[in-house]
Amino acid sequence: MIDLAAVCLMPLHGRIMGATGILAGAIWPASRYYWTWRAEMPTGMVAGPWVYFAFAGGLPAIEVPSAAPLLTTALIVGIIGTGAILNWDTPRAQPAK
């Protein structure tokens, strides 16, 4: 379902789905239009498993690998992505004239 949402986001809004950017846009919206769909996306990501549970009667068994390199890489990517989003509109230091 997340894949379908990501594919629909491309032609409908001209954007690639990145959960960090979408969540940041919901917290600090540029306009009401952008807030609406950015708030709906994380809501759907959270509500999706609950809807599946209601219709299927249970959640599928998921095996998550706990390899240290994979977890370390995910942590680094998450920190860098969050830092990039938070620093996006920060004014850059200007040289003294």
C-alpha positions in Angstrom: 0.0 0.0 0.0 2.9 2.4 0.7 4.3 1.6 -2.7 0.9 2.5 -4.3 0.8 5.8 -2.4 4.4 6.6 -3.5 3.5 5.9 -7.1 0.3 8.0 -6.9 2.2 10.9 -5.3 4.5 11.2 -8.4 1.9 12.1 -11.0 -0.6 13.8 -8.7 1.8 16.2 -6.9 5.0 15.9 -8.9 6.9 14.7 -5.8 8.8 11.7 -4.7 7.6 10.2 -1.4 10.1 10.7 1.4 8.6 10.2 4.8 10.9 12.7 6.6 10.1 15.5 4.1 6.4 14.8 4.2 6.4 14.8 8.0 8.5 18.0 8.2 6.0 19.6 5.7 3.1 18.6 8.0 4.8 20.1 11.0 6.0 23.3 9.3 3.5 23.8 6.4 4.1 26.3 3.6 0.3 26.6 3.0 -2.9 24.9 4.0 -3.0 22.9 0.7 0.4 21.4 1.4 -0.5 20.7 5.0 -3.6 18.7 4.1 -1.9 16.0 2.0 1.2 16.0 4.1 -0.9 15.3 7.2 -2.9 12.6 5.4 0.2 10.6 4.4 1.7 9.9 7.9 -1.9 9.3 9.2 -2.4 6.7 6.5 1.0 5.1 7.2 0.0 4.7 10.9 -3.7 3.7 10.2 -2.9 1.2 7.4 -1.8 -1.7 9.7 -4.9 -1.1 11.9 -7.2 -1.3 8.9 -5.5 -4.5 7.7 -5.8 -6.0 11.2 -9.5 -5.2 11.3 -10.2 -6.9 7.9 -7.7 -9.8 8.1 -8.2 -10.6 11.8 -4.5 -10.3 12.5 -1.2 -9.0 11.2 1.2 -11.0 9.0 4.3 -12.4 10.5 7.2 -10.2 9.8 10.8 -11.2 10.2 13.1 -8.2 10.8 16.8 -8.8 10.4 18.8 -7.4 13.3 22.2 -7.1 11.6 24.3 -4.4 13.2 25.5 -2.9 9.8 21.9 -2.6 8.6 20.7 -0.9 11.8 23.8 1.4 11.8 23.2 2.4 8.2 19.5 3.1 8.9 20.4 5.3 11.9 23.0 7.3 9.9 20.6 7.8 7.0 17.8 8.9 9.4 20.1 11.4 11.1 21.4 12.8 7.9 17.9 13.1 6.4 16.5 14.8 9.4 19.4 17.2 9.5 19.0 18.0 5.8 15.3 18.8 6.3 15.9 21.0 9.4 18.7 22.9 7.7 16.8 23.4 4.4 15.6 27.0 5.1 18.4 28.0 7.4 20.2 31.2 6.3 23.7 30.6 5.2 26.6 32.6 6.7 27.5 35.5 4.4 31.0 36.8 4.0 31.7 40.1 5.6 31.9 43.0 3.1 
